[in-house]
Every structure is written in C-alpha cells, then in structure tokens.
Amino acid sequence: MTQNPIETYEAITSTFVRYYETAFGLRDQRMVDERRALLNEPQRIFTEPLLEPQFPLEGAELLEQVCAEVGLGPWVAAELERLLSPVVGPWRLYEHQAGALRASLAGNGVPHNVAVTTGTGSGKTEAFLLPIFARLLRESEGWAPARPLHPWWSADHAGEEWRASRHATERTPAVRALVLYPTNALVEDQVARLRRALDRVSRYQHDRVPVLFFGRYTGSTP
C-alpha cells in the first residue's frame, strides 16, 4: 500500500525515536517516557513537513516533429528517443523540453541561452541534455567507423599494455560540452544516467565500441 506524505512523515519520526530508545536504552521507564516526550516536542528534532502540490505534466509535442523543425534527420531523432528511454516508440516532449531544443538549435546564427525553472521531476535534465546530444549525434553522422577495441585483458594479448578506448577512433579529440553541477552527488548520479543512456545508442551495438566519451572531474579528482 502506498503511503501518503503525512504517513511517511509519521513513519520517519517514529523510526527515529525508536532508534534513540534502542541504541540508548534506559532502565527507568519514567526517564524513557520523559525523553520520548521531549523528542516529540515540536521543533525539537522534527519540523512539520512542507507539501508542495504539483500538477502532472503532459507530453506536448512529438520529438520527431521538433527534430524535423530544427533540421535534424530521422536517424538523430530515433537515437535521441533511444537515449531518453529503452522503450521503442514515439516520444513526446514536455513544452519546456521542446522549447529548449528549438531555442538551442534554431540555426539562425544567434546564440540562445535557455533557463528552465520548472519543478522537481519535470525533466529539466533532458531539457539541457537533448540539445547537447542532438549536436553530437548530428556531428557523428560524418565520423568514420571506430576501430575495434584493443582487448588487452584477453589471453591472446597477454602482456600487452592497456590502451584507452579513445584510440579506437580516427577523429581528433575535442571537448564539445561542459556540464557543471553544484554537488558531487549530482555528478555521480548523472554519470550513471549518462552511461545507461549512451549504452542505448545504436552505433554502440557493434563490438561495443564507444562513439561518445565523457569525463568526470569532482573535488576528489587527483
């Protein structure tokens, strides 16, 4: 059974109080009761939850149509759909996602800066990643096929040195995009998300040769 926000809040508070009583047990029941009363006082260790109602967002426009408007071919549109979801089929963008893609790839020679201020869970990540991946995929259409990876770990290549997978490409390395996050936790979360998304690009499916590369630089990077 799904809990509502109030039930979740009450479950968390009672669990926290039980932790105190278990980890720091007392023999005198009167002291136990007094401590519990103190812990349950408002503003002592808990505060009332703040609930923000949010109306569900509906998909407004087909990704394929928006891509066609900004000059992206069917292959790029199909790969963007793969990046968004493992489920094959037409993908509808929220209004702010479609607007971000249009503004970024307008093609009129005028730079556009996009600010997305929608609420939690509204797809803000896709709003800035879609234009980046759209450009990368469009550029990758002109890239030569990648060379096979160097299987230095196999018995046939025993003793050979490790070689970075970027050596499997013929093109000159270059930075296409820089994404800044305010916390290391967000970086870790997004890296895992990027790996899952890029793994679905069809050009990866041949011999597992990467097409796009990305690095992670945080406060713990040497």
GUSERO-132994 format. One line per field, with one value per residue (C-alpha): residue in one letter; residue number from 1; x, y, z; chain. Coordinates in pm, 1 decimal, always signed. Layout:
! GUSERO-132994
res: a:...
n: NUM:...
c1: X:...
c2: Y:...
c3: Z:...
chain: A:...
! end
This chain:
! GUSERO-132994
res: m:t:q:n:p:i:e:t:y:e:a:i:t:s:t:f:v:r:y:y:e:t:a:f:g:l:r:d:q:r:m:v:d:e:r:r:a:l:l:n:e:p:q:r:i:f:t:e:p:l:l:e:p:q:f:p:l:e:g:a:e:l:l:e:q:v:c:a:e:v:g:l:g:p:w:v:a:a:e:l:e:r:l:l:s:p:v:v:g:p:w:r:l:y:e:h:q:a:g:a:l:r:a:s:l:a:g:n:g:v:p:h:n:v:a:v:t:t:g:t:g:s:g:k:t:e:a:f:l:l:p:i:f:a:r:l:l:r:e:s:e:g:w:a:p:a:r:p:l:h:p:w:w:s:a:d:h:a:g:e:e:w:r:a:s:r:h:a:t:e:r:t:p:a:v:r:a:l:v:l:y:p:t:n:a:l:v:e:d:q:v:a:r:l:r:r:a:l:d:r:v:s:r:y:q:h:d:r:v:p:v:l:f:f:g:r:y:t:g:s:t:p
n: 1:2:3:4:5:6:7:8:9:10:11:12:13:14:15:16:17:18:19:20:21:22:23:24:25:26:27:28:29:30:31:32:33:34:35:36:37:38:39:40:41:42:43:44:45:46:47:48:49:50:51:52:53:54:55:56:57:58:59:60:61:62:63:64:65:66:67:68:69:70:71:72:73:74:75:76:77:78:79:80:81:82:83:84:85:86:87:88:89:90:91:92:93:94:95:96:97:98:99:100:101:102:103:104:105:106:107:108:109:110:111:112:113:114:115:116:117:118:119:120:121:122:123:124:125:126:127:128:129:130:131:132:133:134:135:136:137:138:139:140:141:142:143:144:145:146:147:148:149:150:151:152:153:154:155:156:157:158:159:160:161:162:163:164:165:166:167:168:169:170:171:172:173:174:175:176:177:178:179:180:181:182:183:184:185:186:187:188:189:190:191:192:193:194:195:196:197:198:199:200:201:202:203:204:205:206:207:208:209:210:211:212:213:214:215:216:217:218:219:220:221:222
c1: +0.0:+133.4:+176.4:+64.3:+311.0:+172.8:+201.2:+556.0:+646.6:+498.6:+680.0:+1014.1:+968.3:+861.3:+1153.5:+1395.4:+1258.8:+1275.5:+1640.2:+1713.2:+1532.8:+1705.6:+2061.3:+2049.4:+1824.6:+1735.7:+1613.8:+1394.3:+1065.2:+988.7:+1307.4:+1220.7:+878.3:+1023.3:+1283.1:+1020.1:+803.6:+1099.9:+1190.3:+831.5:+804.3:+752.9:+1076.3:+1286.0:+1424.6:+1139.8:+951.0:+617.3:+653.0:+605.5:+399.1:+403.8:+129.3:+240.1:+12.2:+121.1:+296.2:+171.4:+376.6:+308.7:+496.4:+649.3:+1029.1:+1047.8:+848.8:+1057.5:+1377.8:+1246.0:+1171.8:+1531.4:+1686.2:+1773.3:+1734.0:+1524.9:+1831.0:+1918.9:+1557.3:+1548.9:+1875.1:+1750.7:+1445.3:+1678.6:+1869.4:+1550.8:+1400.7:+1472.8:+1111.8:+1087.0:+818.5:+727.8:+839.1:+652.1:+844.5:+715.6:+662.0:+977.3:+1186.7:+1066.4:+1126.3:+1481.9:+1561.3:+1419.0:+1597.4:+1932.3:+1919.6:+1732.8:+2003.6:+1968.3:+2323.4:+2210.0:+2322.9:+2039.5:+2070.7:+1792.5:+1678.7:+1442.7:+1263.2:+1008.7:+954.3:+1108.4:+1061.1:+966.5:+1251.5:+1493.7:+1787.0:+1650.2:+1593.4:+1968.1:+2099.5:+1880.5:+2040.1:+2390.1:+2324.4:+2140.6:+2450.3:+2681.3:+2466.9:+2435.6:+2814.3:+2872.8:+2690.4:+3005.6:+3250.6:+3433.9:+3351.5:+3550.4:+3827.3:+3779.4:+3868.3:+4206.0:+4129.9:+4444.4:+4275.7:+4238.6:+4482.9:+4564.7:+4701.0:+4873.1:+5148.6:+5026.6:+4968.5:+4627.7:+4519.6:+4240.8:+3926.2:+3956.4:+4239.3:+3974.3:+3854.8:+4005.9:+3882.0:+4073.3:+3966.5:+3791.4:+3560.3:+3208.2:+3028.4:+3096.0:+2826.9:+2862.6:+2687.0:+2672.7:+2743.5:+2946.4:+2634.0:+2466.4:+2775.0:+2772.2:+2400.8:+2429.8:+2734.9:+2536.7:+2244.9:+2465.8:+2621.5:+2279.5:+2161.0:+2469.3:+2465.2:+2141.5:+2288.7:+2271.7:+2628.0:+2743.3:+2586.3:+2867.5:+3157.8:+3075.8:+3295.0:+3211.7:+3111.1:+3095.7:+3321.6:+3280.6:+3491.1:+3410.9:+3600.3:+3497.6:+3655.0:+3801.4:+3968.6:+4351.9
c2: +0.0:+342.0:+584.3:+942.2:+1219.8:+1254.6:+881.5:+885.3:+1174.4:+996.1:+672.1:+853.6:+1035.8:+722.9:+526.7:+797.9:+799.5:+418.5:+438.0:+663.6:+429.9:+120.0:+249.5:+443.2:+228.8:+327.9:+106.4:+371.0:+380.8:+729.4:+862.8:+680.5:+845.1:+1186.9:+1158.6:+1048.4:+1346.0:+1580.1:+1428.8:+1459.5:+1828.0:+2047.5:+2190.3:+1973.1:+1736.9:+1746.4:+2014.4:+1992.7:+1880.7:+2135.6:+1992.4:+2141.7:+2015.8:+1966.2:+1901.7:+1621.5:+1732.7:+1602.8:+1533.5:+1814.0:+1750.1:+1455.6:+1455.9:+1353.4:+1659.8:+1900.9:+1748.7:+1796.3:+2162.7:+2231.7:+2042.3:+1712.6:+1397.9:+1089.8:+895.1:+1162.2:+1175.2:+796.4:+794.7:+1071.7:+858.6:+570.2:+798.1:+902.6:+558.6:+190.8:+156.6:+186.6:+420.6:+785.3:+1009.6:+1322.5:+1614.7:+1846.3:+2201.3:+2332.6:+2046.4:+2115.0:+2488.1:+2428.8:+2211.3:+2468.7:+2762.5:+2584.0:+2456.2:+2743.7:+2770.8:+3144.7:+3218.7:+3392.2:+3225.9:+3139.8:+3092.4:+2879.2:+2895.9:+2619.0:+2683.6:+2402.9:+2194.3:+1870.0:+1571.4:+1781.0:+1667.4:+1958.1:+1722.8:+1624.2:+1992.0:+2062.1:+1718.2:+1686.0:+1983.2:+1856.2:+1503.6:+1630.7:+1822.0:+1530.1:+1280.5:+1512.9:+1552.6:+1179.2:+1103.6:+1218.6:+1023.4:+721.4:+388.1:+327.5:+69.6:-240.4:-210.1:-340.3:-647.7:-621.7:-835.8:-1145.6:-1438.2:-1361.7:-1021.2:-1125.8:-886.9:-602.7:-264.3:-114.9:+127.9:+380.8:+317.3:+664.9:+528.6:+330.0:+647.9:+827.2:+1174.0:+1438.2:+1452.6:+1773.5:+1897.1:+1957.1:+2038.6:+2118.6:+2048.5:+2196.4:+2050.8:+2205.4:+1880.3:+1562.9:+1357.3:+1502.6:+1425.1:+1060.5:+1030.1:+1189.7:+981.4:+662.9:+808.5:+908.4:+563.1:+397.2:+642.0:+622.8:+245.5:+253.5:+442.8:+203.3:+272.6:+121.4:-209.9:-321.2:-474.2:-243.2:+32.4:+368.3:+657.6:+936.6:+985.2:+1185.9:+1250.2:+1328.1:+1586.6:+1641.2:+1758.9:+1409.5:+1401.6:+1399.8
c3: +0.0:-95.7:+194.2:+170.6:+269.1:+624.2:+688.5:+553.3:+784.1:+1085.9:+995.9:+975.0:+1305.3:+1494.5:+1348.4:+1457.8:+1814.0:+1828.4:+1725.9:+2024.5:+2260.6:+2120.5:+2087.8:+2416.1:+2630.0:+2986.6:+3271.0:+3429.5:+3236.4:+3369.8:+3208.8:+2889.3:+2881.9:+2963.8:+2688.1:+2438.1:+2528.0:+2480.2:+2143.8:+2022.4:+2109.8:+1800.0:+1658.4:+1891.2:+1628.9:+1376.6:+1195.6:+1020.2:+656.7:+381.0:+98.1:-249.9:-481.6:-839.4:-1133.3:-1366.7:-1684.0:-2014.7:-2322.8:-2564.5:-2890.1:-3067.7:-3050.5:-3416.4:-3523.3:-3315.9:-3459.6:-3812.5:-3738.0:-3630.3:-3920.8:-3751.3:-3959.0:-3875.5:-3754.3:-3499.0:-3381.1:-3342.8:-3145.5:-2918.1:-2844.4:-2756.7:-2521.0:-2345.4:-2299.3:-2370.4:-2484.2:-2861.6:-2986.8:-3039.4:-2753.8:-2655.2:-2509.0:-2241.4:-2358.7:-2189.5:-2332.9:-2685.8:-2635.4:-2511.9:-2813.8:-3054.2:-2890.2:-2880.8:-3239.2:-3401.6:-3666.7:-3721.8:-3607.6:-3289.3:-2962.8:-2726.4:-2351.7:-2203.7:-1840.5:-1724.5:-1394.0:-1374.1:-1060.9:-940.3:-1168.2:-1471.3:-1696.9:-1660.2:-1719.0:-2059.0:-2140.1:-2142.5:-2244.3:-2553.5:-2736.2:-2644.7:-2768.5:-3074.7:-3184.1:-3106.1:-3294.1:-3593.4:-3599.6:-3555.5:-3880.2:-4060.6:-3845.9:-3980.2:-3813.8:-3497.7:-3496.1:-3278.4:-2912.1:-2801.4:-2581.3:-2367.0:-2099.0:-2320.0:-2332.6:-2697.5:-2594.4:-2272.4:-2170.8:-2391.4:-2230.0:-2170.5:-2439.8:-2393.5:-2594.3:-2744.5:-2958.9:-3142.6:-3314.5:-3613.0:-3528.3:-3333.8:-2966.8:-2864.1:-2589.2:-2717.5:-2393.0:-2029.1:-1766.9:-1418.0:-1113.2:-763.7:-574.1:-618.4:-550.7:-859.4:-1065.0:-957.9:-1029.3:-1373.1:-1472.8:-1412.2:-1604.5:-1898.3:-1915.8:-1932.7:-2197.8:-2420.8:-2399.3:-2598.9:-2896.5:-3191.3:-3303.2:-2974.3:-3058.1:-3291.2:-3095.3:-2803.1:-2948.1:-2781.6:-3002.2:-2742.9:-2442.7:-2126.2:-1817.6:-1456.2:-1256.8:-893.9:-571.1:-525.3:-868.9:-833.1
chain: A:A:A:A:A:A:A:A:A:A:A:A:A:A:A:A:A:A:A:A:A:A:A:A:A:A:A:A:A:A:A:A:A:A:A:A:A:A:A:A:A:A:A:A:A:A:A:A:A:A:A:A:A:A:A:A:A:A:A:A:A:A:A:A:A:A:A:A:A:A:A:A:A:A:A:A:A:A:A:A:A:A:A:A:A:A:A:A:A:A:A:A:A:A:A:A:A:A:A:A:A:A:A:A:A:A:A:A:A:A:A:A:A:A:A:A:A:A:A:A:A:A:A:A:A:A:A:A:A:A:A:A:A:A:A:A:A:A:A:A:A:A:A:A:A:A:A:A:A:A:A:A:A:A:A:A:A:A:A:A:A:A:A:A:A:A:A:A:A:A:A:A:A:A:A:A:A:A:A:A:A:A:A:A:A:A:A:A:A:A:A:A:A:A:A:A:A:A:A:A:A:A:A:A:A:A:A:A:A:A:A:A:A:A:A:A:A:A:A:A:A:A
! end
